[in-house]
Amino acid sequence: MNELRVIPIHGVGVVARGDDLVRLLLEAIEVQGLELKDHDLVIVTSKVVSKSEGQVVPFDGSEEHKAALIDGEARRVLRRRGPLRITESRHGFVSANAGIDLSNTTEGTAVLLPKDPDRSARRIRAEIARRRSLDVAVVITDTFGRVWRNGVTDVAIGSAGIRPILDLRGTTDANGRLLEATEIAIVDEIAGAANLVLGKAMGTPFAILRGLDLSYFGEGSIGENVIRSANDDLFR
């Protein structure tokens, strides 16, 4: 395994609807005295993707309006406890309150998840290739809770240019035992690592992960490879 380095990209500023994320990223990299390279992996937080794509809606601060926003984004509600709802979003994500974000956003607004994070990741990757002739991967991240565990961590909600799952089924462990069920969520491990340098209130929506093994690059998406179907999910 290669040594990995996660580099936060500072100085991006506030992102608004219609902003060119790739331009903001490339300019911030240059200002920081860095250079984007082939086979880097670019991490982008979902909030700036949502803001640039116009996924910001009015919010009056009431629980009634919050519930209406959640209902509009949720495919179904799985659990309720007071104002908290565990929902399945229209993307297939199971999370609190359909992933609607009320933090670090302009007063009187709420930020919804990107409409299609995988498509957003593909677009960012394609634009970097067009403008810099670089082959990079892209992972879009958001913060989720986990079943039966306290605390939150960042996970991947969109990806392009990377194999999201490392499938070890059919291989053997260090003792020669056959692995029958081991699949590693590479993209989620990347998202969690990146969050350690991005933070939640630092205004740093981009990072570069450098040193990823070349075998991890390839085709795949969160929607196709990571989201578990209801038929395969023992908790739904």
Secondary structure by P-SEA (a helix, b strand, c coil): ccbbbbbbbcccccccccccaaaaaaaaaaaacccccccbbbbbbaaaaaaaaccbbbbcccaaaaaaaaaaacccccccccccccccccccccccccccccccccccbbbcccccaaaaaaaaaaaaaaacccbbbbbbbbbbbbccccbbbbbbccccccccccccccccccccccccbbbbaaaaaaaaaaaaaacccccccbbbbccccccccccccccccccccccccccc
